[in-house]
Amino acid sequence: MITERINFHLDVSNAIALGLRRRGIDVTTTPEVGLIVVSDREQIAFALSGNPILITHNDDYVILHGGGMNHAGINYCDQKRRSICDILNTLVLIGEILEPKDMKNQLKFL
């Protein structure tokens, strides 16, 4: 039984954010919180402070994870290989079966 729900911070398409919100999942996006011009490290620090799982297409986050940077969790997906609907459904499933502690410092490839 899930005791704490995952929320997400998206550095990807707003369509995914809309789809998650329609399903009652808490989401922030890079533009909404004024992080468009900040570094990837600052994005991770933002996510770590509030515990949302970062969703990204940006390869740099994979490198930062490999370098040992602490984070709330990163879900990486190659935007050329997965449709928005496919990504959305996968994130909904993650939100249904995992808790934030399960994603701490974890990198998942969608």
C-alpha positions as CSV (number, residue, x, y, z in Angstrom):
1,M,0.0,0.0,0.0
2,I,1.4,3.4,-1.0
3,T,1.6,5.8,1.9
4,E,3.2,8.8,0.1
5,R,2.5,9.7,-3.5
6,I,5.1,10.6,-6.0
7,N,4.9,14.0,-7.7
8,F,6.8,15.0,-10.8
9,H,8.8,17.9,-12.1
10,L,8.9,18.0,-15.9
11,D,11.6,19.3,-18.0
12,V,9.6,17.9,-21.0
13,S,6.4,18.5,-23.0
14,N,3.6,20.4,-21.3
15,A,1.2,17.9,-22.9
16,I,2.6,15.3,-20.4
17,A,2.0,17.7,-17.5
18,L,-1.6,18.2,-18.6
19,G,-2.2,14.5,-18.9
20,L,-0.8,13.8,-15.4
21,R,-2.9,16.7,-13.9
22,R,-6.0,15.3,-15.5
23,R,-5.3,12.1,-13.6
24,G,-4.8,13.9,-10.3
25,I,-1.0,13.7,-10.1
26,D,0.9,16.7,-8.7
27,V,3.2,18.2,-11.4
28,T,5.4,21.2,-11.8
29,T,7.2,22.2,-15.0
30,T,10.4,24.0,-15.7
31,P,8.7,27.1,-17.2
32,E,6.0,27.3,-14.5
33,V,8.6,27.6,-11.7
34,G,10.9,29.9,-13.6
35,L,13.8,27.5,-14.2
36,I,14.2,27.8,-18.0
37,V,17.5,29.6,-17.8
38,V,19.1,27.8,-14.8
39,S,21.7,25.0,-14.9
40,D,20.8,21.3,-14.8
41,R,22.4,21.2,-11.3
42,E,20.0,23.9,-10.2
43,Q,17.0,22.0,-11.7
44,I,18.1,18.9,-9.7
45,A,18.5,21.0,-6.5
46,F,15.0,22.4,-7.0
47,A,13.6,18.9,-7.4
48,L,15.5,17.6,-4.4
49,S,14.2,20.4,-2.2
50,G,10.5,19.5,-2.8
51,N,11.1,15.8,-3.6
52,P,9.5,15.6,-7.1
53,I,10.8,13.1,-9.5
54,L,12.5,14.8,-12.5
55,I,11.3,13.8,-15.9
56,T,13.6,14.7,-18.8
57,H,14.8,14.1,-22.3
58,N,18.1,15.8,-21.5
59,D,21.2,13.5,-21.5
60,D,23.1,15.8,-19.1
61,Y,20.9,14.5,-16.2
62,V,22.2,11.0,-16.9
63,I,25.7,12.3,-16.7
64,L,25.0,14.1,-13.4
65,H,23.5,11.0,-11.9
66,G,26.5,9.0,-13.0
67,G,28.7,11.5,-11.3
68,G,27.0,10.8,-7.9
69,M,24.9,13.9,-7.6
70,N,22.1,13.4,-5.0
71,H,18.6,13.8,-6.4
72,A,15.0,12.9,-5.7
73,G,14.9,10.6,-8.7
74,I,15.3,11.0,-12.5
75,N,13.2,9.4,-15.2
76,Y,14.9,9.8,-18.6
77,C,13.2,9.1,-21.9
78,D,14.4,9.5,-25.5
79,Q,11.7,11.7,-27.0
80,K,12.2,10.2,-30.4
81,R,11.5,6.6,-29.2
82,R,8.4,7.1,-27.1
83,S,5.1,8.8,-27.8
84,I,3.6,11.3,-25.3
85,C,0.8,8.8,-24.6
86,D,3.3,6.1,-23.9
87,I,5.4,8.3,-21.5
88,L,2.2,9.5,-19.8
89,N,1.0,6.0,-19.2
90,T,4.4,4.9,-17.8
91,L,4.5,7.8,-15.4
92,V,1.0,7.1,-14.2
93,L,2.0,3.5,-13.5
94,I,5.1,4.7,-11.6
95,G,3.0,7.0,-9.5
96,E,0.6,4.2,-8.7
97,I,3.2,1.6,-7.6
98,L,6.2,3.6,-6.2
99,E,6.8,6.0,-3.3
100,P,9.3,8.9,-3.4
101,K,11.7,6.9,-1.2
102,D,11.8,4.2,-3.9
103,M,13.1,6.7,-6.4
104,K,15.7,8.5,-4.2
105,N,19.0,8.7,-6.2
106,Q,17.6,6.3,-8.8
107,L,17.8,6.8,-12.6
108,K,15.0,5.1,-14.6
109,F,14.9,4.9,-18.4
110,L,11.4,5.1,-19.7
